[in-house]
């Protein structure tokens, strides 16, 4: 139990000498550097975050870069932008610029949607 009395060095309560802190004038004389936020966008959709406007049913697969994938586990789509999967089925997958790297666009016949990479075995 503490007695409520603090014993310390009375000199330690004084402020540090002015010579140890940087002069306040130095910060004011530095030129201001503007910062520009980096926001991924889809061509033709200015000033929006790609993931928030991505509708897989409206995108076209790239001319090259599509791959086949085998689904490892069943997956139930959380919303209309995702594609439900069944284990052991084969789908075509590809990525889009600005898209979350943990997801790919998957196609099965005329169905299209985002699929989680961890549920897939990517083939050739």
C-alpha positions in Angstrom: 0.0 0.0 0.0 1.3 3.5 -0.8 1.2 6.2 1.8 0.0 8.9 -0.7 3.3 10.9 -0.2 5.6 11.1 -3.1 9.2 11.6 -2.6 11.2 12.8 -5.6 13.8 15.2 -6.8 12.5 18.7 -6.6 14.8 19.8 -9.4 13.3 17.3 -11.9 10.1 19.5 -12.1 11.8 22.3 -13.8 11.5 22.5 -17.6 14.4 21.4 -19.8 16.8 24.0 -21.0 15.8 25.8 -24.1 18.9 24.7 -26.0 17.7 21.0 -26.0 14.4 21.7 -27.9 14.4 22.6 -31.6 13.6 26.2 -32.5 10.0 26.8 -33.3 11.0 29.0 -36.2 12.6 26.1 -38.1 9.2 24.4 -38.7 7.6 27.6 -39.9 10.3 28.2 -42.5 10.0 24.8 -44.2 8.0 24.8 -47.5 4.6 23.1 -47.3 4.5 20.0 -49.4 0.9 19.2 -50.6 -0.1 15.5 -50.3 -2.3 13.9 -53.0 -4.4 11.0 -51.9 -4.0 7.8 -54.0 -7.3 6.3 -54.8 -7.6 3.3 -57.2 -10.1 3.9 -60.0 -11.7 2.1 -62.9 -11.3 3.8 -66.2 -14.4 5.8 -67.0 -15.5 6.0 -63.3 -13.6 9.1 -62.0 -13.1 9.8 -58.3 -14.5 6.5 -56.9 -12.9 3.6 -55.1 -12.7 0.6 -57.5 -14.0 -1.9 -55.0 -17.1 0.1 -54.1 -18.3 0.4 -57.7 -17.1 -3.0 -59.0 -20.0 -4.9 -60.4 -18.6 -8.2 -61.8 -21.6 -8.6 -64.1 -20.6 -5.4 -66.0 -16.9 -6.1 -66.5 -15.3 -8.0 -69.4 -12.5 -10.5 -68.9 -9.1 -9.3 -70.0 -7.9 -10.3 -73.5 -5.2 -12.4 -71.8 -4.6 -13.3 -68.2 -7.5 -15.6 -67.6 -6.8 -18.9 -65.8 -8.7 -22.0 -64.9 -9.2 -22.8 -61.2 -10.5 -25.8 -59.3 -12.7 -24.9 -56.4 -11.4 -26.4 -53.1 -14.4 -25.7 -50.8 -18.1 -24.8 -51.1 -18.6 -21.0 -50.9 -21.9 -19.2 -50.4 -22.0 -15.7 -52.0 -22.5 -12.9 -49.4 -24.1 -10.6 -52.0 -25.0 -10.2 -55.7 -21.4 -9.2 -56.6 -20.0 -12.6 -55.5 -20.3 -16.0 -57.1 -21.3 -19.1 -55.1 -19.0 -22.0 -55.5 -19.2 -25.8 -55.2 -16.1 -27.9 -54.3 -14.3 -29.6 -57.2 -16.0 -27.5 -59.9 -13.8 -25.8 -62.6 -14.2 -22.0 -63.2 -12.3 -19.3 -65.2 -10.8 -16.6 -63.1 -9.0 -13.2 -63.6 -8.1 -10.1 -61.8 -9.0 -6.5 -62.4 -6.8 -3.4 -61.8 -7.5 -1.9 -58.3 -9.2 -5.0 -57.1 -8.5 -6.5 -53.6 -5.7 -9.1 -54.2 -7.5 -11.6 -52.0 -10.4 -11.8 -54.5 -10.6 -12.7 -58.2 -13.5 -12.5 -60.7 -14.8 -16.0 -61.4 -16.9 -17.1 -64.3 -19.0 -20.2 -64.7 -21.0 -20.3 -67.9 -22.9 -17.0 -68.0 -22.5 -16.4 -64.2 -19.9 -14.0 -63.0 -18.8 -12.7 -59.6 -16.0 -12.2 -57.1 -14.5 -15.3 -55.5 -12.0 -15.6 -52.6 -8.6 -16.8 -53.8 -8.2 -19.0 -50.7 -11.0 -21.2 -52.0 -9.3 -21.9 -55.3 -6.5 -24.0 -56.7 -5.1 -22.0 -59.6 -4.2 -24.1 -62.6 -1.9 -23.4 -65.6 
